[in-house]
Each structure stands twice: as structure tokens, then as C-alpha cells.
Amino acid sequence: MGLRPEVFVEYRSAFAEFAKKARQARSLMAASNPDWQAIDAALIALEKARVNYNHHRDVLAQKLLSFSVRPASDSIQLEANRVREIAELRWELAGKPNGTDEENWFRAEDIVRRATAA
């Protein structure tokens, strides 16, 4: 079975959408008075786009290299890493305040959960 051209098209489209969402989130984060509700919405959209991009990247890699899909244990670790990265990003954007670890972690879990459920 050959590689369908639409696999490349879907991959490029998913990457373009991910890059667009990253630029939108970055512009919101650069505001002098950040709107946290808008930032969280942008992070959810960014995470959804990342999940979609990763899916299309993995499909393309699987087709090109005949690799199997990652084991479930790897996916769980990757998700935990994404939660940590998003929690750290929220903390840094807020100016690294003390005592916000749990709030940032729960918001990051919610962002990853909502993004992967879509």
C-alpha cells in the first residue's frame, strides 16, 4: 500500500494550524495586562492544535517508517509532561508567584483534558 498524498496535506495543514494558534497565544501573553481567561482559551486551542498536529505527524511517520503507535504508558508520560509544561508556563506568565502551584497544575490538567477530548 502506497503513501497517499493527502497524508502530507493533512500533516502540513495541522502544522499550519498549530503554528497559527501558537502565534495567537503568544500575542495574548505579550499583553501588558494579560487577560487570563483569554489566555486559557488560547492555551486550550493551542493544545488541541498540538494534539491534532501530533496525530498527523505520527500518522505520517508511521506511514514513512512503518513504526507502530506508542504504547499507552508512553502516552500517559507525554500527557503528564504536557501538564507540567503548561502549569509552568502559567506560573511564569503570572510572574512566578508563590503558592499557585496547585491552581496552575489543575488548570493545566483541565487544558490538556479538554484539548485531548476534542
Number of C-alpha atoms within 10 A of each C-alpha: 4 6 10 10 8 9 15 15 12 17 19 15 15 21 19 14 18 22 16 14 21 18 14 16 20 14 13 17 19 10 9 7 8 14 11 14 9 13 19 18 13 22 24 22 22 24 23 23 24 21 19 22 22 16 14 21 19 17 20 19 14 13 16 11 9 10 12 11 12 9 8 9 9 11 12 11 11 12 16 14 12 17 22 16 14 20 23 17 15 24 18 11 15 14 8 13 10 7 8 13 15 10 13 20 19 13 17 25 19 15 25 22 16 14 19 16 9 10
